[in-house]
């Protein structure tokens, strides 16, 4: 498996991976929703977006997107991991965990302080994410499943509360995703 930034694959290939993966697990409507989200995310300015991919024999089998989560009253740099997709045939083989670990290591090397995601605590707990309260890390929009708001320090510092309200990139700034 080859792990790298997303430059090895076209935006169309990345969008198709997300659309197909989510359609297979959650239905066609969810596949279209997440595919559309990723299409918009890929238009986000480079300073606010990181994309990492996993490939096997030159074929795209996994992708993660991380975008800036801004806390204007806090000096720490925070990235939001969302969404994550692994091709159906490659699921259950550690691709997602390896890809997330790769992405988090790249963020650490870049000096990012914290990563937050909004997803399954059991899955993300395998790569170091822990429960957050909305007081510790205010989300940009109301959460429909607060138990899925999880994060981790990338700097080695404790997860002390982030100051102020937060904002996310435009593509994610819709209640449907929260």
C-alpha positions as CSV (number, residue, x, y, z in Angstrom):
1,X,0.0,0.0,0.0
2,X,1.3,3.4,-0.9
3,X,0.3,6.4,1.2
4,X,0.8,10.0,-0.1
5,X,-0.8,13.4,-0.5
6,X,-3.7,13.5,-2.9
7,X,-1.8,14.9,-5.8
8,X,-1.4,11.4,-7.5
9,X,-5.1,11.2,-8.2
10,X,-7.6,13.4,-10.1
11,X,-10.4,15.2,-8.3
12,X,-12.8,13.0,-10.2
13,X,-11.2,9.8,-9.0
14,X,-11.3,11.1,-5.4
15,X,-14.9,12.2,-5.6
16,X,-15.9,8.8,-7.2
17,X,-14.2,6.9,-4.3
18,X,-16.2,8.8,-1.7
19,X,-19.4,8.6,-3.7
20,X,-19.1,4.8,-4.3
21,X,-17.9,4.0,-0.7
22,X,-20.7,5.9,1.0
23,X,-23.3,4.7,-1.5
24,X,-22.3,1.1,-0.8
25,X,-22.5,1.5,3.0
26,X,-25.2,4.2,3.5
27,X,-27.2,4.3,0.3
28,X,-27.2,6.2,-3.0
29,X,-28.5,9.5,-1.4
30,X,-25.6,9.5,1.2
31,X,-23.1,8.7,-1.5
32,X,-24.3,11.6,-3.6
33,X,-24.2,13.9,-0.5
34,X,-20.7,13.0,0.5
35,X,-19.4,12.9,-3.1
36,X,-20.8,16.5,-3.5
37,X,-19.1,17.5,-0.2
38,X,-15.8,16.2,-1.4
39,X,-16.1,17.9,-4.8
40,X,-16.6,21.2,-2.9
41,X,-13.8,20.5,-0.4
42,X,-11.3,19.9,-3.2
43,X,-11.9,23.6,-4.2
44,X,-10.9,24.8,-0.8
45,X,-7.7,26.9,-0.7
46,X,-4.6,24.8,-0.2
47,X,-3.6,26.5,3.1
48,X,-6.9,25.2,4.5
49,X,-7.0,21.7,3.0
50,X,-4.9,18.5,3.3
51,X,-5.7,15.4,1.3
52,X,-4.0,12.0,1.8
53,X,-4.6,8.9,-0.3
54,X,-3.9,5.2,-0.1
55,X,-3.2,3.2,-3.3
56,X,-2.7,-0.4,-4.1
57,X,-1.0,-1.3,-7.4
58,X,-1.7,2.3,-8.6
59,X,-5.4,2.1,-7.8
60,X,-7.0,4.6,-5.3
61,X,-8.3,2.6,-2.3
62,X,-8.6,5.2,0.4
63,X,-8.7,8.9,1.0
64,X,-9.0,11.4,3.9
65,X,-9.6,15.1,3.8
66,X,-8.6,17.5,6.6
67,X,-9.6,21.1,6.7
68,X,-8.8,24.0,8.9
69,X,-11.1,24.5,12.0
70,X,-10.6,28.0,13.1
71,X,-10.8,29.2,16.7
72,X,-10.0,32.9,16.3
73,X,-9.5,33.5,20.0
74,X,-7.1,30.6,20.4
75,X,-3.5,30.5,19.0
76,X,-3.5,26.7,18.4
77,X,-3.8,25.3,14.9
78,X,-6.7,22.8,14.5
79,X,-7.6,20.5,11.6
80,X,-10.9,18.7,11.1
81,X,-10.7,15.2,9.7
82,X,-13.7,14.7,7.5
83,X,-14.6,12.7,5.5
84,X,-12.8,9.4,5.3
85,X,-13.4,6.8,2.6
86,X,-12.0,3.3,1.9
87,X,-13.0,1.4,-1.2
88,X,-15.5,-1.4,-0.3
89,X,-13.1,-4.2,-1.4
90,X,-10.3,-2.8,0.8
91,X,-12.3,-2.3,4.0
92,X,-11.4,-4.2,7.1
93,X,-7.8,-4.5,6.1
94,X,-6.3,-1.6,8.1
95,X,-6.3,0.9,5.1
96,X,-8.3,3.5,7.0
97,X,-6.2,3.3,10.1
98,X,-3.0,3.5,8.2
99,X,-4.2,6.4,6.2
100,X,-5.4,8.4,9.2
101,X,-2.1,7.7,11.0
102,X,-0.2,8.8,8.0
103,X,-2.2,12.1,7.8
104,X,-1.9,12.8,11.5
105,X,1.9,12.2,11.3
106,X,2.1,14.7,8.4
107,X,0.1,17.3,10.5
108,X,2.4,16.8,13.5
109,X,5.4,17.4,11.2
110,X,3.7,20.6,10.0
111,X,3.2,21.8,13.6
112,X,-0.6,21.4,13.7
113,X,-1.6,21.3,17.4
114,X,-4.9,19.3,17.3
115,X,-7.0,17.1,15.1
116,X,-10.8,16.8,15.6
117,X,-13.3,14.6,13.8
118,X,-17.0,13.9,14.0
119,X,-17.6,10.1,13.6
120,X,-17.6,6.7,15.2
121,X,-15.7,6.8,18.5
122,X,-14.9,3.1,18.4
123,X,-13.2,3.3,14.9
124,X,-11.4,6.6,15.5
125,X,-10.4,5.5,19.0
126,X,-8.1,3.0,17.4
127,X,-6.0,5.9,16.1
128,X,-5.9,7.9,19.3
129,X,-9.1,10.0,19.2
130,X,-10.9,10.6,22.5
131,X,-14.3,12.1,23.4
132,X,-14.5,15.9,23.5
133,X,-17.2,18.0,25.0
134,X,-18.7,20.9,23.2
135,X,-17.2,23.1,25.9
136,X,-13.7,21.8,25.3
137,X,-13.9,22.3,21.6
138,X,-16.9,24.3,20.5
139,X,-18.2,22.9,17.1
140,X,-19.0,25.3,14.3
141,X,-22.6,24.1,14.1
142,X,-24.9,22.2,16.5
143,X,-24.0,18.5,16.7
144,X,-26.8,15.9,16.0
145,X,-24.6,13.2,17.7
146,X,-22.4,14.9,20.3
147,X,-20.9,11.5,21.2
148,X,-19.1,11.5,17.9
149,X,-17.2,14.8,18.6
150,X,-13.7,13.5,19.2
151,X,-10.2,14.7,19.0
152,X,-6.5,14.4,19.9
153,X,-3.5,16.5,20.6
154,X,-0.8,16.3,18.0
155,X,1.7,18.4,19.9
156,X,1.8,16.2,23.1
157,X,0.1,18.9,25.1
158,X,-3.1,18.2,27.1
159,X,-6.4,18.8,25.4
160,X,-7.2,22.1,27.2
161,X,-10.3,23.9,26.1
162,X,-10.1,25.8,22.9
163,X,-11.1,29.5,23.2
164,X,-14.0,31.1,21.5
165,X,-16.4,30.0,18.8
166,X,-15.2,28.0,15.8
167,X,-15.7,28.2,12.1
168,X,-15.1,25.6,9.4
169,X,-14.4,25.8,5.7
170,X,-17.4,26.8,3.5
171,X,-18.0,23.3,2.1
172,X,-18.6,21.9,5.6
173,X,-20.6,24.9,6.9
174,X,-24.0,23.2,6.4
175,X,-26.2,21.6,9.1
176,X,-26.6,18.4,7.0
177,X,-23.0,17.4,7.9
178,X,-23.3,18.0,11.6
